Amino acid sequence: MKRSVDKLVSSTSADVKTLKTQVDRAVNEIAGLAGLQNEIVGLQSGMDAQIDQLFFSWKLDEIAEM
């Protein structure tokens, strides 16, 4: 009986370690995705600023031609 309990405890312990490893990997992947999302937002902001600048320059050129 004790051997069965020891095997069960050992098996359960290994399963818990495996699950912990999988959860740690998932957390790291999510953190990586969050970083990627922040980069995308930064790129979008940069593109918006460039578009605004181009539009403003275009409008200034239009005004100068009047």
mmJSON file of the N, C-alpha and C atoms, coordinates in Angstrom:
{"data_MODEL":{"atom_site":{
"group_PDB":["ATOM","ATOM","ATOM","ATOM","ATOM","ATOM","ATOM","ATOM","ATOM","ATOM","ATOM","ATOM","ATOM","ATOM","ATOM","ATOM","ATOM","ATOM","ATOM","ATOM","ATOM","ATOM","ATOM","ATOM","ATOM","ATOM","ATOM","ATOM","ATOM","ATOM","ATOM","ATOM","ATOM","ATOM","ATOM","ATOM","ATOM","ATOM","ATOM","ATOM","ATOM","ATOM","ATOM","ATOM","ATOM","ATOM","ATOM","ATOM","ATOM","ATOM","ATOM","ATOM","ATOM","ATOM","ATOM","ATOM","ATOM","ATOM","ATOM","ATOM","ATOM","ATOM","ATOM","ATOM","ATOM","ATOM","ATOM","ATOM","ATOM","ATOM","ATOM","ATOM","ATOM","ATOM","ATOM","ATOM","ATOM","ATOM","ATOM","ATOM","ATOM","ATOM","ATOM","ATOM","ATOM","ATOM","ATOM","ATOM","ATOM","ATOM","ATOM","ATOM","ATOM","ATOM","ATOM","ATOM","ATOM","ATOM","ATOM","ATOM","ATOM","ATOM","ATOM","ATOM","ATOM","ATOM","ATOM","ATOM","ATOM","ATOM","ATOM","ATOM","ATOM","ATOM","ATOM","ATOM","ATOM","ATOM","ATOM","ATOM","ATOM","ATOM","ATOM","ATOM","ATOM","ATOM","ATOM","ATOM","ATOM","ATOM","ATOM","ATOM","ATOM","ATOM","ATOM","ATOM","ATOM","ATOM","ATOM","ATOM","ATOM","ATOM","ATOM","ATOM","ATOM","ATOM","ATOM","ATOM","ATOM","ATOM","ATOM","ATOM","ATOM","ATOM","ATOM","ATOM","ATOM","ATOM","ATOM","ATOM","ATOM","ATOM","ATOM","ATOM","ATOM","ATOM","ATOM","ATOM","ATOM","ATOM","ATOM","ATOM","ATOM","ATOM","ATOM","ATOM","ATOM","ATOM","ATOM","ATOM","ATOM","ATOM","ATOM","ATOM","ATOM","ATOM","ATOM","ATOM","ATOM","ATOM","ATOM","ATOM","ATOM","ATOM","ATOM","ATOM","ATOM","ATOM"],
"id":[1,2,3,4,5,6,7,8,9,10,11,12,13,14,15,16,17,18,19,20,21,22,23,24,25,26,27,28,29,30,31,32,33,34,35,36,37,38,39,40,41,42,43,44,45,46,47,48,49,50,51,52,53,54,55,56,57,58,59,60,61,62,63,64,65,66,67,68,69,70,71,72,73,74,75,76,77,78,79,80,81,82,83,84,85,86,87,88,89,90,91,92,93,94,95,96,97,98,99,100,101,102,103,104,105,106,107,108,109,110,111,112,113,114,115,116,117,118,119,120,121,122,123,124,125,126,127,128,129,130,131,132,133,134,135,136,137,138,139,140,141,142,143,144,145,146,147,148,149,150,151,152,153,154,155,156,157,158,159,160,161,162,163,164,165,166,167,168,169,170,171,172,173,174,175,176,177,178,179,180,181,182,183,184,185,186,187,188,189,190,191,192,193,194,195,196,197,198],
"type_symbol":["N","C","C","N","C","C","N","C","C","N","C","C","N","C","C","N","C","C","N","C","C","N","C","C","N","C","C","N","C","C","N","C","C","N","C","C","N","C","C","N","C","C","N","C","C","N","C","C","N","C","C","N","C","C","N","C","C","N","C","C","N","C","C","N","C","C","N","C","C","N","C","C","N","C","C","N","C","C","N","C","C","N","C","C","N","C","C","N","C","C","N","C","C","N","C","C","N","C","C","N","C","C","N","C","C","N","C","C","N","C","C","N","C","C","N","C","C","N","C","C","N","C","C","N","C","C","N","C","C","N","C","C","N","C","C","N","C","C","N","C","C","N","C","C","N","C","C","N","C","C","N","C","C","N","C","C","N","C","C","N","C","C","N","C","C","N","C","C","N","C","C","N","C","C","N","C","C","N","C","C","N","C","C","N","C","C","N","C","C","N","C","C","N","C","C","N","C","C"],
"label_atom_id":["N","CA","C","N","CA","C","N","CA","C","N","CA","C","N","CA","C","N","CA","C","N","CA","C","N","CA","C","N","CA","C","N","CA","C","N","CA","C","N","CA","C","N","CA","C","N","CA","C","N","CA","C","N","CA","C","N","CA","C","N","CA","C","N","CA","C","N","CA","C","N","CA","C","N","CA","C","N","CA","C","N","CA","C","N","CA","C","N","CA","C","N","CA","C","N","CA","C","N","CA","C","N","CA","C","N","CA","C","N","CA","C","N","CA","C","N","CA","C","N","CA","C","N","CA","C","N","CA","C","N","CA","C","N","CA","C","N","CA","C","N","CA","C","N","CA","C","N","CA","C","N","CA","C","N","CA","C","N","CA","C","N","CA","C","N","CA","C","N","CA","C","N","CA","C","N","CA","C","N","CA","C","N","CA","C","N","CA","C","N","CA","C","N","CA","C","N","CA","C","N","CA","C","N","CA","C","N","CA","C","N","CA","C","N","CA","C","N","CA","C","N","CA","C","N","CA","C","N","CA","C"],
"label_alt_id":[null,null,null,null,null,null,null,null,null,null,null,null,null,null,null,null,null,null,null,null,null,null,null,null,null,null,null,null,null,null,null,null,null,null,null,null,null,null,null,null,null,null,null,null,null,null,null,null,null,null,null,null,null,null,null,null,null,null,null,null,null,null,null,null,null,null,null,null,null,null,null,null,null,null,null,null,null,null,null,null,null,null,null,null,null,null,null,null,null,null,null,null,null,null,null,null,null,null,null,null,null,null,null,null,null,null,null,null,null,null,null,null,null,null,null,null,null,null,null,null,null,null,null,null,null,null,null,null,null,null,null,null,null,null,null,null,null,null,null,null,null,null,null,null,null,null,null,null,null,null,null,null,null,null,null,null,null,null,null,null,null,null,null,null,null,null,null,null,null,null,null,null,null,null,null,null,null,null,null,null,null,null,null,null,null,null,null,null,null,null,null,null,null,null,null,null,null,null],
"label_comp_id":["MET","MET","MET","LYS","LYS","LYS","ARG","ARG","ARG","SER","SER","SER","VAL","VAL","VAL","ASP","ASP","ASP","LYS","LYS","LYS","LEU","LEU","LEU","VAL","VAL","VAL","SER","SER","SER","SER","SER","SER","THR","THR","THR","SER","SER","SER","ALA","ALA","ALA","ASP","ASP","ASP","VAL","VAL","VAL","LYS","LYS","LYS","THR","THR","THR","LEU","LEU","LEU","LYS","LYS","LYS","THR","THR","THR","GLN","GLN","GLN","VAL","VAL","VAL","ASP","ASP","ASP","ARG","ARG","ARG","ALA","ALA","ALA","VAL","VAL","VAL","ASN","ASN","ASN","GLU","GLU","GLU","ILE","ILE","ILE","ALA","ALA","ALA","GLY","GLY","GLY","LEU","LEU","LEU","ALA","ALA","ALA","GLY","GLY","GLY","LEU","LEU","LEU","GLN","GLN","GLN","ASN","ASN","ASN","GLU","GLU","GLU","ILE","ILE","ILE","VAL","VAL","VAL","GLY","GLY","GLY","LEU","LEU","LEU","GLN","GLN","GLN","SER","SER","SER","GLY","GLY","GLY","MET","MET","MET","ASP","ASP","ASP","ALA","ALA","ALA","GLN","GLN","GLN","ILE","ILE","ILE","ASP","ASP","ASP","GLN","GLN","GLN","LEU","LEU","LEU","PHE","PHE","PHE","PHE","PHE","PHE","SER","SER","SER","TRP","TRP","TRP","LYS","LYS","LYS","LEU","LEU","LEU","ASP","ASP","ASP","GLU","GLU","GLU","ILE","ILE","ILE","ALA","ALA","ALA","GLU","GLU","GLU","MET","MET","MET"],
"label_asym_id":["A","A","A","A","A","A","A","A","A","A","A","A","A","A","A","A","A","A","A","A","A","A","A","A","A","A","A","A","A","A","A","A","A","A","A","A","A","A","A","A","A","A","A","A","A","A","A","A","A","A","A","A","A","A","A","A","A","A","A","A","A","A","A","A","A","A","A","A","A","A","A","A","A","A","A","A","A","A","A","A","A","A","A","A","A","A","A","A","A","A","A","A","A","A","A","A","A","A","A","A","A","A","A","A","A","A","A","A","A","A","A","A","A","A","A","A","A","A","A","A","A","A","A","A","A","A","A","A","A","A","A","A","A","A","A","A","A","A","A","A","A","A","A","A","A","A","A","A","A","A","A","A","A","A","A","A","A","A","A","A","A","A","A","A","A","A","A","A","A","A","A","A","A","A","A","A","A","A","A","A","A","A","A","A","A","A","A","A","A","A","A","A","A","A","A","A","A","A"],
"label_entity_id":["1","1","1","1","1","1","1","1","1","1","1","1","1","1","1","1","1","1","1","1","1","1","1","1","1","1","1","1","1","1","1","1","1","1","1","1","1","1","1","1","1","1","1","1","1","1","1","1","1","1","1","1","1","1","1","1","1","1","1","1","1","1","1","1","1","1","1","1","1","1","1","1","1","1","1","1","1","1","1","1","1","1","1","1","1","1","1","1","1","1","1","1","1","1","1","1","1","1","1","1","1","1","1","1","1","1","1","1","1","1","1","1","1","1","1","1","1","1","1","1","1","1","1","1","1","1","1","1","1","1","1","1","1","1","1","1","1","1","1","1","1","1","1","1","1","1","1","1","1","1","1","1","1","1","1","1","1","1","1","1","1","1","1","1","1","1","1","1","1","1","1","1","1","1","1","1","1","1","1","1","1","1","1","1","1","1","1","1","1","1","1","1","1","1","1","1","1","1"],
"label_seq_id":[1,1,1,2,2,2,3,3,3,4,4,4,5,5,5,6,6,6,7,7,7,8,8,8,9,9,9,10,10,10,11,11,11,12,12,12,13,13,13,14,14,14,15,15,15,16,16,16,17,17,17,18,18,18,19,19,19,20,20,20,21,21,21,22,22,22,23,23,23,24,24,24,25,25,25,26,26,26,27,27,27,28,28,28,29,29,29,30,30,30,31,31,31,32,32,32,33,33,33,34,34,34,35,35,35,36,36,36,37,37,37,38,38,38,39,39,39,40,40,40,41,41,41,42,42,42,43,43,43,44,44,44,45,45,45,46,46,46,47,47,47,48,48,48,49,49,49,50,50,50,51,51,51,52,52,52,53,53,53,54,54,54,55,55,55,56,56,56,57,57,57,58,58,58,59,59,59,60,60,60,61,61,61,62,62,62,63,63,63,64,64,64,65,65,65,66,66,66],
"pdbx_PDB_ins_code":[null,null,null,null,null,null,null,null,null,null,null,null,null,null,null,null,null,null,null,null,null,null,null,null,null,null,null,null,null,null,null,null,null,null,null,null,null,null,null,null,null,null,null,null,null,null,null,null,null,null,null,null,null,null,null,null,null,null,null,null,null,null,null,null,null,null,null,null,null,null,null,null,null,null,null,null,null,null,null,null,null,null,null,null,null,null,null,null,null,null,null,null,null,null,null,null,null,null,null,null,null,null,null,null,null,null,null,null,null,null,null,null,null,null,null,null,null,null,null,null,null,null,null,null,null,null,null,null,null,null,null,null,null,null,null,null,null,null,null,null,null,null,null,null,null,null,null,null,null,null,null,null,null,null,null,null,null,null,null,null,null,null,null,null,null,null,null,null,null,null,null,null,null,null,null,null,null,null,null,null,null,null,null,null,null,null,null,null,null,null,null,null,null,null,null,null,null,null],
"Cartn_x":[0.833,0.0,0.87,1.923,2.799,3.475,3.856,4.484,3.523,2.274,1.276,1.116,1.078,0.941,2.185,3.361,4.604,4.644,4.214,4.179,3.189,2.046,1.03,1.538,2.179,2.721,3.816,4.676,5.757,5.202,4.218,3.597,2.894,2.174,1.462,2.445,3.528,4.552,5.151,5.413,5.947,4.923,3.659,2.604,2.508,2.62,2.544,3.731,4.925,6.104,5.931,5.392,5.148,4.151,3.071,2.075,2.658,3.494,4.125,5.007,5.751,6.597,5.753,4.648,3.767,3.151,2.75,2.17,3.227,4.442,5.524,5.784,5.794,5.996,4.86,3.638,2.479,2.551,2.933,3.052,4.118,5.236,6.296,5.825,5.076,4.54,3.568,2.731,1.773,2.53,3.57,4.369,5.012,5.481,6.061,5.03,3.83,2.76,2.38,2.398,2.098,3.167,4.416,5.491,5.326,4.932,4.7,3.545,2.508,1.364,1.805,2.652,3.151,3.963,4.755,5.516,4.582,3.534,2.57,1.894,1.499,0.863,1.832,3.105,4.108,4.278,4.294,4.405,3.189,2.01,0.796,0.84,1.305,1.401,2.384,3.516,4.497,3.949,3.204,2.596,1.562,0.761,-0.242,0.436,1.548,2.262,2.82,3.338,3.865,2.756,1.629,0.486,0.029,-0.062,-0.449,0.543,1.832,2.857,2.752,2.551,2.41,1.178,0.072,-1.15,-0.941,-0.303,-0.044,0.851,1.897,2.792,2.033,1.171,0.369,-0.54,-1.178,-2.064,-1.275,-0.078,0.75,1.122,1.444,1.75,0.546,-0.639,-1.872,-2.093,-1.878,-2.069,-1.043,0.182,1.246,0.953,0.257,-0.051,-1.204,-1.948,-3.11,-2.724],
"Cartn_y":[-1.204,0.0,1.257,1.252,2.413,2.663,1.601,1.762,2.414,2.002,2.595,4.078,4.434,5.841,6.611,6.046,6.714,6.924,5.919,6.052,7.132,7.159,8.158,9.575,9.718,11.022,11.442,10.523,10.817,11.21,10.466,10.75,12.096,12.361,13.631,14.793,14.613,15.645,15.948,14.915,15.107,15.823,15.457,16.122,17.605,17.919,19.307,20.094,19.496,20.18,20.427,19.452,19.605,20.734,20.756,21.815,23.183,23.243,24.513,25.002,24.103,24.465,24.986,24.314,24.748,26.11,26.338,27.63,28.726,28.439,29.426,29.796,28.809,29.08,29.932,29.604,30.361,31.811,32.005,33.36,34.141,33.485,34.157,34.505,33.623,33.906,35.08,35.119,36.227,37.539,37.499,38.714,39.161,38.197,38.534,39.157,38.62,39.178,40.589,40.81,42.151,43.137,42.696,43.55,43.848,42.831,43.017,43.987,43.856,44.769,46.206,46.399,47.745,48.296,47.438,47.886,48.302,47.521,47.842,49.176,49.388,50.659,51.813,51.614,52.642,52.94,51.883,52.082,52.824,52.456,53.14,54.615,54.908,56.311,57.064,56.42,57.042,57.292,56.321,56.483,57.596,57.648,58.718,60.084,60.183,61.452,61.837,60.857,61.145,61.574,60.909,61.276,62.696,63.006,64.36,65.389,65.068,65.999,66.196,65.099,65.215,66.043,65.8,66.55,68.035,68.319,69.707,70.381,69.683,70.241,70.503,69.567,69.713,70.929,71.078,72.225,73.536,73.553,74.761,75.107,74.077,74.313,74.891,74.37,74.883,76.343,76.668,78.047,78.966,78.486,79.305,79.595,78.694,78.877,79.848,80.146,81.031,82.436],
"Cartn_z":[0.0,0.0,0.0,0.838,0.913,-0.433,-1.134,-2.444,-3.438,-3.379,-4.273,-3.997,-2.73,-2.354,-2.791,-2.58,-2.987,-4.498,-5.258,-6.719,-7.147,-6.502,-6.815,-6.507,-5.35,-4.956,-5.94,-6.306,-7.249,-8.612,-9.073,-10.364,-10.349,-9.272,-9.143,-9.092,-8.376,-8.284,-9.658,-10.435,-11.795,-12.671,-12.537,-13.311,-12.953,-11.672,-11.224,-11.778,-11.762,-12.31,-13.805,-14.517,-15.952,-16.206,-15.454,-15.598,-15.282,-14.248,-13.887,-15.033,-15.641,-16.774,-17.932,-18.213,-19.301,-19.008,-17.779,-17.4,-17.511,-17.052,-17.159,-18.616,-19.496,-20.922,-21.486,-21.104,-21.583,-21.108,-19.856,-19.305,-20.077,-20.379,-21.143,-22.553,-23.167,-24.508,-24.467,-23.448,-23.311,-23.102,-22.292,-22.073,-23.382,-24.173,-25.471,-26.399,-26.388,-27.222,-26.77,-25.473,-24.962,-25.428,-25.416,-25.917,-27.394,-28.148,-29.581,-29.811,-29.013,-29.136,-28.864,-27.866,-27.566,-28.731,-29.373,-30.546,-31.67,-31.892,-32.949,-32.661,-31.423,-31.052,-31.29,-30.946,-31.177,-32.657,-33.466,-34.915,-35.469,-34.981,-35.429,-35.064,-33.864,-33.438,-34.323,-34.63,-35.501,-36.893,-37.407,-38.732,-38.713,-37.663,-37.55,-37.53,-36.797,-36.723,-38.093,-38.826,-40.164,-41.116,-41.035,-41.885,-41.55,-40.261,-39.853,-40.389,-40.285,-40.764,-42.278,-43.013,-44.465,-44.832,-44.135,-44.397,-44.103,-42.976,-42.594,-43.633,-44.081,-45.109,-46.396,-46.755,-47.975,-47.869,-46.702,-46.489,-46.537,-45.945,-45.984,-47.423,-48.221,-49.632,-50.357,-50.04,-50.651,-50.295,-49.023,-48.558,-49.225,-49.325,-49.932,-51.4,-52.072,-53.483,-53.71,-52.678,-52.835,-53.115],
"occupancy":[1.0,1.0,1.0,1.0,1.0,1.0,1.0,1.0,1.0,1.0,1.0,1.0,1.0,1.0,1.0,1.0,1.0,1.0,1.0,1.0,1.0,1.0,1.0,1.0,1.0,1.0,1.0,1.0,1.0,1.0,1.0,1.0,1.0,1.0,1.0,1.0,1.0,1.0,1.0,1.0,1.0,1.0,1.0,1.0,1.0,1.0,1.0,1.0,1.0,1.0,1.0,1.0,1.0,1.0,1.0,1.0,1.0,1.0,1.0,1.0,1.0,1.0,1.0,1.0,1.0,1.0,1.0,1.0,1.0,1.0,1.0,1.0,1.0,1.0,1.0,1.0,1.0,1.0,1.0,1.0,1.0,1.0,1.0,1.0,1.0,1.0,1.0,1.0,1.0,1.0,1.0,1.0,1.0,1.0,1.0,1.0,1.0,1.0,1.0,1.0,1.0,1.0,1.0,1.0,1.0,1.0,1.0,1.0,1.0,1.0,1.0,1.0,1.0,1.0,1.0,1.0,1.0,1.0,1.0,1.0,1.0,1.0,1.0,1.0,1.0,1.0,1.0,1.0,1.0,1.0,1.0,1.0,1.0,1.0,1.0,1.0,1.0,1.0,1.0,1.0,1.0,1.0,1.0,1.0,1.0,1.0,1.0,1.0,1.0,1.0,1.0,1.0,1.0,1.0,1.0,1.0,1.0,1.0,1.0,1.0,1.0,1.0,1.0,1.0,1.0,1.0,1.0,1.0,1.0,1.0,1.0,1.0,1.0,1.0,1.0,1.0,1.0,1.0,1.0,1.0,1.0,1.0,1.0,1.0,1.0,1.0,1.0,1.0,1.0,1.0,1.0,1.0,1.0,1.0,1.0,1.0,1.0,1.0],
"B_iso_or_equiv":[0.0,0.0,0.0,0.0,0.0,0.0,0.0,0.0,0.0,0.0,0.0,0.0,0.0,0.0,0.0,0.0,0.0,0.0,0.0,0.0,0.0,0.0,0.0,0.0,0.0,0.0,0.0,0.0,0.0,0.0,0.0,0.0,0.0,0.0,0.0,0.0,0.0,0.0,0.0,0.0,0.0,0.0,0.0,0.0,0.0,0.0,0.0,0.0,0.0,0.0,0.0,0.0,0.0,0.0,0.0,0.0,0.0,0.0,0.0,0.0,0.0,0.0,0.0,0.0,0.0,0.0,0.0,0.0,0.0,0.0,0.0,0.0,0.0,0.0,0.0,0.0,0.0,0.0,0.0,0.0,0.0,0.0,0.0,0.0,0.0,0.0,0.0,0.0,0.0,0.0,0.0,0.0,0.0,0.0,0.0,0.0,0.0,0.0,0.0,0.0,0.0,0.0,0.0,0.0,0.0,0.0,0.0,0.0,0.0,0.0,0.0,0.0,0.0,0.0,0.0,0.0,0.0,0.0,0.0,0.0,0.0,0.0,0.0,0.0,0.0,0.0,0.0,0.0,0.0,0.0,0.0,0.0,0.0,0.0,0.0,0.0,0.0,0.0,0.0,0.0,0.0,0.0,0.0,0.0,0.0,0.0,0.0,0.0,0.0,0.0,0.0,0.0,0.0,0.0,0.0,0.0,0.0,0.0,0.0,0.0,0.0,0.0,0.0,0.0,0.0,0.0,0.0,0.0,0.0,0.0,0.0,0.0,0.0,0.0,0.0,0.0,0.0,0.0,0.0,0.0,0.0,0.0,0.0,0.0,0.0,0.0,0.0,0.0,0.0,0.0,0.0,0.0,0.0,0.0,0.0,0.0,0.0,0.0],
"pdbx_formal_charge":[null,null,null,null,null,null,null,null,null,null,null,null,null,null,null,null,null,null,null,null,null,null,null,null,null,null,null,null,null,null,null,null,null,null,null,null,null,null,null,null,null,null,null,null,null,null,null,null,null,null,null,null,null,null,null,null,null,null,null,null,null,null,null,null,null,null,null,null,null,null,null,null,null,null,null,null,null,null,null,null,null,null,null,null,null,null,null,null,null,null,null,null,null,null,null,null,null,null,null,null,null,null,null,null,null,null,null,null,null,null,null,null,null,null,null,null,null,null,null,null,null,null,null,null,null,null,null,null,null,null,null,null,null,null,null,null,null,null,null,null,null,null,null,null,null,null,null,null,null,null,null,null,null,null,null,null,null,null,null,null,null,null,null,null,null,null,null,null,null,null,null,null,null,null,null,null,null,null,null,null,null,null,null,null,null,null,null,null,null,null,null,null,null,null,null,null,null,null],
"auth_seq_id":[1,1,1,2,2,2,3,3,3,4,4,4,5,5,5,6,6,6,7,7,7,8,8,8,9,9,9,10,10,10,11,11,11,12,12,12,13,13,13,14,14,14,15,15,15,16,16,16,17,17,17,18,18,18,19,19,19,20,20,20,21,21,21,22,22,22,23,23,23,24,24,24,25,25,25,26,26,26,27,27,27,28,28,28,29,29,29,30,30,30,31,31,31,32,32,32,33,33,33,34,34,34,35,35,35,36,36,36,37,37,37,38,38,38,39,39,39,40,40,40,41,41,41,42,42,42,43,43,43,44,44,44,45,45,45,46,46,46,47,47,47,48,48,48,49,49,49,50,50,50,51,51,51,52,52,52,53,53,53,54,54,54,55,55,55,56,56,56,57,57,57,58,58,58,59,59,59,60,60,60,61,61,61,62,62,62,63,63,63,64,64,64,65,65,65,66,66,66],
"auth_comp_id":["MET","MET","MET","LYS","LYS","LYS","ARG","ARG","ARG","SER","SER","SER","VAL","VAL","VAL","ASP","ASP","ASP","LYS","LYS","LYS","LEU","LEU","LEU","VAL","VAL","VAL","SER","SER","SER","SER","SER","SER","THR","THR","THR","SER","SER","SER","ALA","ALA","ALA","ASP","ASP","ASP","VAL","VAL","VAL","LYS","LYS","LYS","THR","THR","THR","LEU","LEU","LEU","LYS","LYS","LYS","THR","THR","THR","GLN","GLN","GLN","VAL","VAL","VAL","ASP","ASP","ASP","ARG","ARG","ARG","ALA","ALA","ALA","VAL","VAL","VAL","ASN","ASN","ASN","GLU","GLU","GLU","ILE","ILE","ILE","ALA","ALA","ALA","GLY","GLY","GLY","LEU","LEU","LEU","ALA","ALA","ALA","GLY","GLY","GLY","LEU","LEU","LEU","GLN","GLN","GLN","ASN","ASN","ASN","GLU","GLU","GLU","ILE","ILE","ILE","VAL","VAL","VAL","GLY","GLY","GLY","LEU","LEU","LEU","GLN","GLN","GLN","SER","SER","SER","GLY","GLY","GLY","MET","MET","MET","ASP","ASP","ASP","ALA","ALA","ALA","GLN","GLN","GLN","ILE","ILE","ILE","ASP","ASP","ASP","GLN","GLN","GLN","LEU","LEU","LEU","PHE","PHE","PHE","PHE","PHE","PHE","SER","SER","SER","TRP","TRP","TRP","LYS","LYS","LYS","LEU","LEU","LEU","ASP","ASP","ASP","GLU","GLU","GLU","ILE","ILE","ILE","ALA","ALA","ALA","GLU","GLU","GLU","MET","MET","MET"],
"auth_asym_id":["A","A","A","A","A","A","A","A","A","A","A","A","A","A","A","A","A","A","A","A","A","A","A","A","A","A","A","A","A","A","A","A","A","A","A","A","A","A","A","A","A","A","A","A","A","A","A","A","A","A","A","A","A","A","A","A","A","A","A","A","A","A","A","A","A","A","A","A","A","A","A","A","A","A","A","A","A","A","A","A","A","A","A","A","A","A","A","A","A","A","A","A","A","A","A","A","A","A","A","A","A","A","A","A","A","A","A","A","A","A","A","A","A","A","A","A","A","A","A","A","A","A","A","A","A","A","A","A","A","A","A","A","A","A","A","A","A","A","A","A","A","A","A","A","A","A","A","A","A","A","A","A","A","A","A","A","A","A","A","A","A","A","A","A","A","A","A","A","A","A","A","A","A","A","A","A","A","A","A","A","A","A","A","A","A","A","A","A","A","A","A","A","A","A","A","A","A","A"],
"auth_atom_id":["N","CA","C","N","CA","C","N","CA","C","N","CA","C","N","CA","C","N","CA","C","N","CA","C","N","CA","C","N","CA","C","N","CA","C","N","CA","C","N","CA","C","N","CA","C","N","CA","C","N","CA","C","N","CA","C","N","CA","C","N","CA","C","N","CA","C","N","CA","C","N","CA","C","N","CA","C","N","CA","C","N","CA","C","N","CA","C","N","CA","C","N","CA","C","N","CA","C","N","CA","C","N","CA","C","N","CA","C","N","CA","C","N","CA","C","N","CA","C","N","CA","C","N","CA","C","N","CA","C","N","CA","C","N","CA","C","N","CA","C","N","CA","C","N","CA","C","N","CA","C","N","CA","C","N","CA","C","N","CA","C","N","CA","C","N","CA","C","N","CA","C","N","CA","C","N","CA","C","N","CA","C","N","CA","C","N","CA","C","N","CA","C","N","CA","C","N","CA","C","N","CA","C","N","CA","C","N","CA","C","N","CA","C","N","CA","C","N","CA","C","N","CA","C","N","CA","C","N","CA","C"],
"pdbx_PDB_model_num":[1,1,1,1,1,1,1,1,1,1,1,1,1,1,1,1,1,1,1,1,1,1,1,1,1,1,1,1,1,1,1,1,1,1,1,1,1,1,1,1,1,1,1,1,1,1,1,1,1,1,1,1,1,1,1,1,1,1,1,1,1,1,1,1,1,1,1,1,1,1,1,1,1,1,1,1,1,1,1,1,1,1,1,1,1,1,1,1,1,1,1,1,1,1,1,1,1,1,1,1,1,1,1,1,1,1,1,1,1,1,1,1,1,1,1,1,1,1,1,1,1,1,1,1,1,1,1,1,1,1,1,1,1,1,1,1,1,1,1,1,1,1,1,1,1,1,1,1,1,1,1,1,1,1,1,1,1,1,1,1,1,1,1,1,1,1,1,1,1,1,1,1,1,1,1,1,1,1,1,1,1,1,1,1,1,1,1,1,1,1,1,1,1,1,1,1,1,1]
}}}
